Amino acid sequence: MIQTERSWTMTREPGKYFRPEILSRIGRLDLRARFVVEGFVSGLHKSPYKGFSVEFANHRPYAPGDDIRHIDWRVYAKADRFFIKEYEEETNMRVHLLLDCSGSMGYPEHPGTDRMTKWDYAATTGMSLAHLLAQQQDAVGLTLFDDRVRTHVPVSTSTAALASLASVIEAHRPAEPTDMSSLMSHLAEHIPRRGMVILLSDLLTDVADVVEGLQRLRHAGHDVIVLHVLDHDELEFPFADQTLFEAIEEENVEVLTDPQSLRQSYLEAVREFVSRIRSACLDHRIDYNLISTAESLDVALSSCLARRLRRQRARA
C-alpha cells in the first residue's frame, strides 16, 4: 500500500547522483503540469478547485451571500442578470518518479570513466528533476521497481527529502527482470490524487504491458512523462567483430554471432519497438522522450523540458 505524503527531516548531504553542473543548467527551466492537479499548497499549477484568484475559469449565476465584488458587470449589462466570475486556483503538484532498477538498466556492465550505465544515467536524471521540483515547492516521491515495487518513498515538499531519495537510489543496484504487467495498475490505484508521473526506464519488456500501464495512469487523471533511456549500443548497434551476446535478465542465455549479419534486422526491430511506444503515448496525450546515454545529460534534460514548454504554449 502506497503511503501518503509526509515531511522528511534527513539532512545528510546528497550523493553522487546530484551533479551541480546539470542543476545549474536546468535551474532556469520550469516543469509544469499539462492537466489540473491536486496539491496542498500554493504553487505553479492549475487546481480542479475553483476560487477567486489567479486565472479566470467561467461564470456562474449569482447566489445570495456571494461577494458583489466578483459580479461581472459587463455580463449584467448584456443579460440583465447577475453572474459571478470564477477563477482557477493554482497549486503545487505531487510528482511520482518511477525509476526502473531492473537488470537491463545495468548495461554496460563495465561502462568506463567517460560513460554511464543506463541506471546511473536515469538515476542522475531523476535526482536532477527532483531538485528542480523541490525548488518549485512541488512534492516529489520515488518508486523503484523491476518485476515488483522494491522501494517507495512518499512524496514530500521538504528539500531535506532529496537526501533520502538519493540514499535510497544509491542503496540499489539493477538485478532482477522487468515486469510492468501489474505494476502500473497497482500504482494507478494507490496514488491518491491526480498529479504527475515521470517514468524513467529502458522499457525492455512486453510493449503491450507498457502501453496498458501507461493508459491506466492517464485514465486515473495523471500527467504522464516517459523518459525512455537507451544505451548508444542499443540504438546504433556498432558491433563489427564476432561477438558473444549475453542476456542480462536471464541466466545462461548466450549467442555467439557475426553482428553485421543481423544489424539491419535488429535496427528495424528497435525502430518498430520505439515507434509503437511513441505512438501509444501520442494517442493518450503522454509526453514521450527517447534519450540516448551518449547524449550529454543536461542537454537531453533541458531539451525535454523545453519541448514540453513549447507544446504547452502552442496549445494555449
C-alpha positions as CSV (number, residue, x, y, z in Angstrom):
1,M,0.0,0.0,0.0
2,I,1.5,3.3,-1.0
3,Q,1.6,5.9,1.8
4,T,0.5,9.5,1.5
5,E,2.9,12.4,1.7
6,R,4.8,13.3,4.8
7,S,7.8,15.6,5.6
8,W,11.3,14.3,5.9
9,T,14.0,15.5,8.3
10,M,17.1,13.8,7.0
11,T,19.8,16.3,6.3
12,R,22.6,14.1,5.0
13,E,24.4,15.6,2.0
14,P,23.2,14.3,-1.3
15,G,25.3,11.7,-3.1
16,K,26.8,11.1,-6.5
17,Y,23.5,11.4,-8.4
18,F,23.5,15.2,-7.7
19,R,25.5,16.9,-10.5
20,P,26.0,20.6,-9.8
21,E,26.8,21.4,-13.4
22,I,23.5,19.8,-14.5
23,L,21.4,21.5,-11.8
24,S,22.9,24.9,-12.8
25,R,21.9,24.4,-16.4
26,I,18.3,23.3,-15.8
27,G,17.7,25.7,-12.9
28,R,16.1,28.3,-15.2
29,L,13.5,25.9,-16.5
30,D,10.1,25.0,-15.1
31,L,8.3,21.7,-15.1
32,R,4.7,22.5,-15.2
33,A,1.6,20.3,-15.3
34,R,-0.4,20.0,-18.5
35,F,-3.5,19.0,-16.7
36,V,-5.2,20.0,-13.5
37,V,-3.5,18.6,-10.4
38,E,-4.5,18.2,-6.8
39,G,-1.9,19.8,-4.4
40,F,-1.9,21.1,-0.9
41,V,0.0,24.5,-1.0
42,S,0.1,27.4,-3.4
43,G,2.2,26.7,-6.4
44,L,2.6,26.9,-10.2
45,H,-0.1,24.5,-11.4
46,K,-3.9,24.6,-12.1
47,S,-6.1,23.1,-9.4
48,P,-9.5,21.5,-10.0
49,Y,-10.8,23.5,-7.1
50,K,-12.5,26.9,-8.0
51,G,-11.9,30.1,-6.1
52,F,-11.4,33.8,-6.6
53,S,-7.7,34.1,-7.5
54,V,-5.2,33.7,-10.4
55,E,-6.9,32.8,-13.7
56,F,-10.4,33.2,-15.0
57,A,-12.3,29.9,-15.4
58,N,-16.0,30.6,-16.1
59,H,-19.2,32.3,-14.9
60,R,-21.9,31.0,-12.6
61,P,-25.2,32.6,-11.6
62,Y,-25.1,34.9,-8.6
63,A,-26.4,33.4,-5.3
64,P,-27.4,35.3,-2.1
65,G,-24.3,35.7,0.0
66,D,-21.8,35.9,-2.9
67,D,-19.4,38.8,-2.7
68,I,-20.7,41.5,-5.1
69,R,-17.0,42.4,-5.9
70,H,-17.0,39.3,-8.1
71,I,-20.0,40.2,-10.1
72,D,-19.3,40.6,-13.9
73,W,-21.0,43.9,-14.6
74,R,-20.4,43.6,-18.4
75,V,-22.3,40.4,-18.5
76,Y,-25.1,42.0,-16.4
77,A,-25.4,44.9,-18.9
78,K,-26.0,42.4,-21.7
79,A,-28.1,39.7,-19.9
80,D,-29.8,41.8,-17.2
81,R,-28.8,39.0,-14.7
82,F,-26.0,38.8,-12.2
83,F,-23.2,36.4,-12.8
84,I,-20.1,35.7,-10.6
85,K,-16.6,35.3,-12.1
86,E,-14.9,32.1,-11.0
87,Y,-11.2,31.6,-11.2
88,E,-8.9,28.6,-11.1
89,E,-6.6,28.5,-8.1
90,E,-3.0,27.4,-8.5
91,T,-1.5,24.7,-6.5
92,N,1.7,22.7,-6.2
93,M,1.7,19.2,-7.6
94,R,2.6,15.7,-6.4
95,V,5.3,14.2,-8.7
96,H,6.0,10.5,-8.6
97,L,9.3,9.4,-10.1
98,L,9.1,5.8,-11.3
99,L,12.7,4.6,-11.7
100,D,13.4,1.2,-13.3
101,C,16.0,-0.7,-11.3
102,S,15.8,-4.0,-13.4
103,G,18.8,-5.9,-14.6
104,S,18.8,-4.4,-18.1
105,M,19.4,-0.9,-16.7
106,G,22.9,-2.1,-15.6
107,Y,24.2,-2.0,-19.2
108,P,27.0,-1.7,-19.9
109,E,28.5,-3.9,-17.2
110,H,31.8,-2.0,-17.4
111,P,31.0,1.5,-18.6
112,G,34.4,3.1,-18.1
113,T,35.2,6.6,-16.8
114,D,33.5,8.6,-19.5
115,R,30.3,6.5,-19.8
116,M,27.4,5.8,-17.5
117,T,25.2,2.8,-17.3
118,K,21.5,3.3,-18.1
119,W,20.8,3.1,-14.4
120,D,23.3,5.8,-13.5
121,Y,22.0,8.0,-16.3
122,A,18.4,7.5,-15.3
123,A,19.1,7.9,-11.6
124,T,21.0,11.2,-12.2
125,T,18.2,12.4,-14.4
126,G,15.6,11.6,-11.7
127,M,17.5,13.3,-9.0
128,S,18.1,16.4,-11.2
129,L,14.3,16.6,-11.7
130,A,13.7,16.1,-8.0
131,H,15.9,19.0,-7.2
132,L,14.1,21.2,-9.8
133,L,10.7,20.2,-8.4
134,A,11.8,20.9,-4.9
135,Q,12.9,24.4,-6.0
136,Q,9.4,24.9,-7.3
137,Q,7.9,23.8,-4.0
138,D,6.4,20.8,-5.6
139,A,6.1,17.5,-3.7
140,V,8.2,14.6,-5.1
141,G,8.4,10.9,-4.2
142,L,10.2,7.9,-5.6
143,T,9.3,4.3,-6.6
144,L,12.0,1.8,-7.5
145,F,10.7,-1.2,-9.5
146,D,11.7,-4.2,-11.5
147,D,9.3,-7.1,-11.5
148,R,7.7,-5.5,-8.5
149,V,7.9,-2.4,-6.3
150,R,11.2,-2.6,-4.5
151,T,11.1,0.7,-2.5
152,H,8.7,3.5,-2.2
153,V,9.5,7.0,-0.8
154,P,6.3,9.0,-0.1
155,V,6.0,12.4,-1.8
156,S,7.3,15.4,0.3
157,T,7.8,19.1,-0.3
158,S,10.8,19.1,2.1
159,T,14.1,19.8,0.3
160,A,15.7,17.7,3.0
161,A,13.9,14.7,1.5
162,L,16.2,14.9,-1.5
163,A,19.0,13.3,0.6
164,S,16.6,10.5,1.5
165,L,15.8,9.9,-2.2
166,A,19.5,9.9,-3.1
167,S,20.3,7.4,-0.4
168,V,17.5,5.0,-1.5
169,I,18.8,5.1,-5.1
170,E,22.4,4.6,-4.1
171,A,21.4,1.5,-2.0
172,H,20.1,-0.3,-5.1
173,R,21.8,-2.0,-8.0
174,P,20.0,-3.3,-11.1
175,A,19.4,-7.0,-10.8
176,E,16.0,-8.6,-11.4
177,P,13.9,-8.9,-14.6
178,T,11.4,-6.2,-15.7
179,D,7.7,-6.8,-15.4
180,M,5.2,-4.0,-15.9
181,S,2.1,-6.1,-16.3
182,S,0.7,-5.3,-12.9
183,L,3.0,-2.5,-11.6
184,M,1.2,0.4,-13.4
185,S,-2.2,-0.9,-12.4
186,H,-1.1,-1.1,-8.8
187,L,0.3,2.5,-8.9
188,A,-2.7,3.9,-10.7
189,E,-4.9,2.5,-7.9
190,H,-2.8,3.7,-5.0
191,I,-1.6,7.1,-6.0
192,P,-4.2,9.0,-4.0
193,R,-4.6,12.2,-6.1
194,R,-4.1,13.5,-9.6
195,G,-0.5,14.5,-10.2
196,M,2.5,14.0,-12.4
197,V,4.1,10.6,-13.0
198,I,7.6,10.5,-14.6
199,L,8.7,7.1,-15.8
200,L,12.5,6.6,-16.3
201,S,13.1,3.2,-17.9
202,D,14.5,1.4,-20.9
203,L,11.1,-0.2,-21.3
204,L,12.7,-3.5,-22.3
205,T,9.7,-5.6,-21.5
206,D,6.5,-6.6,-23.4
207,V,5.3,-3.5,-25.3
208,A,1.6,-4.3,-24.7
209,D,2.3,-4.3,-20.9
210,V,4.0,-0.9,-21.2
211,V,1.1,0.6,-23.2
212,E,-1.6,-0.8,-21.0
213,G,0.2,0.5,-17.9
214,L,0.6,4.0,-19.3
215,Q,-3.1,4.0,-20.3
216,R,-4.1,3.2,-16.8
217,L,-2.1,6.1,-15.4
218,R,-3.7,8.5,-17.8
219,H,-7.1,7.1,-17.2
220,A,-6.5,7.9,-13.5
221,G,-6.0,11.5,-14.4
222,H,-2.2,11.8,-14.1
223,D,0.0,13.9,-16.2
224,V,2.5,11.3,-17.5
225,I,6.0,11.8,-18.9
226,V,8.1,9.0,-20.3
227,L,11.8,9.3,-20.4
228,H,12.9,6.3,-22.5
229,V,16.6,5.7,-21.7
230,L,18.5,3.5,-24.0
231,D,22.2,3.0,-24.4
232,H,24.0,4.1,-27.6
233,D,24.8,0.5,-28.4
234,E,21.1,-0.4,-28.3
235,L,20.2,2.4,-30.6
236,E,23.1,2.1,-33.1
237,F,24.4,-1.5,-32.8
238,P,28.0,-0.5,-33.5
239,F,29.5,-4.0,-33.2
240,A,31.6,-5.3,-36.0
241,D,33.6,-8.4,-35.0
242,Q,32.4,-11.8,-33.9
243,T,30.6,-11.1,-30.6
244,L,29.2,-13.1,-27.7
245,F,25.9,-11.6,-26.6
246,E,24.7,-12.5,-23.1
247,A,21.2,-11.9,-21.7
248,I,21.2,-9.6,-18.7
249,E,17.9,-10.6,-17.1
250,E,18.1,-14.4,-17.9
251,E,20.7,-16.8,-16.8
252,N,22.8,-19.0,-19.2
253,V,21.5,-17.3,-22.4
254,E,24.3,-16.6,-24.8
255,V,24.5,-16.1,-28.6
256,L,27.8,-16.0,-30.5
257,T,27.3,-14.4,-33.9
258,D,28.5,-12.1,-36.6
259,P,26.8,-8.7,-35.7
260,Q,26.9,-7.5,-39.3
261,S,24.6,-10.3,-40.4
262,L,21.8,-9.2,-38.1
263,R,22.4,-5.4,-37.8
264,Q,19.7,-4.4,-40.2
265,S,17.0,-6.6,-38.8
266,Y,18.0,-5.6,-35.3
267,L,17.7,-1.8,-36.0
268,E,14.4,-2.4,-37.7
269,A,13.1,-4.2,-34.6
270,V,14.3,-1.3,-32.4
271,R,12.6,1.3,-34.7
272,E,9.4,-0.7,-34.5
273,F,9.7,-1.0,-30.7
274,V,10.2,2.7,-30.2
275,S,7.5,3.7,-32.8
276,R,4.9,1.6,-31.0
277,I,5.5,3.2,-27.7
278,R,5.8,6.7,-29.1
279,S,2.5,6.3,-31.0
280,A,0.7,5.0,-27.9
281,C,2.0,7.9,-25.9
282,L,0.8,10.4,-28.6
283,D,-2.6,8.8,-28.7
284,H,-3.1,9.2,-24.9
285,R,-1.5,12.7,-24.5
286,I,1.6,11.4,-22.8
287,D,4.9,13.2,-23.2
288,Y,7.4,10.7,-24.8
289,N,11.1,11.4,-24.9
290,L,13.7,9.0,-26.3
291,I,17.1,9.6,-24.7
292,S,20.5,8.1,-25.6
293,T,23.0,7.7,-22.9
294,A,25.6,9.1,-25.4
295,E,23.8,12.5,-25.1
296,S,25.0,15.0,-22.5
297,L,22.6,14.6,-19.7
298,D,22.0,18.3,-19.1
299,V,21.4,18.9,-22.8
300,A,19.0,15.9,-23.0
301,L,17.0,17.0,-20.0
302,S,16.9,20.7,-21.0
303,S,15.7,19.7,-24.4
304,C,12.9,17.5,-23.0
305,L,11.7,20.3,-20.7
306,A,12.0,23.0,-23.5
307,R,10.0,20.8,-25.9
308,R,7.3,20.3,-23.3
309,L,7.1,24.0,-22.6
310,R,6.8,24.8,-26.4
311,R,3.9,22.3,-26.7
312,Q,2.1,23.8,-23.8
313,R,2.4,27.3,-25.2
314,A,1.3,26.1,-28.6
315,R,-1.9,24.7,-27.1
316,A,-2.6,27.8,-25.0
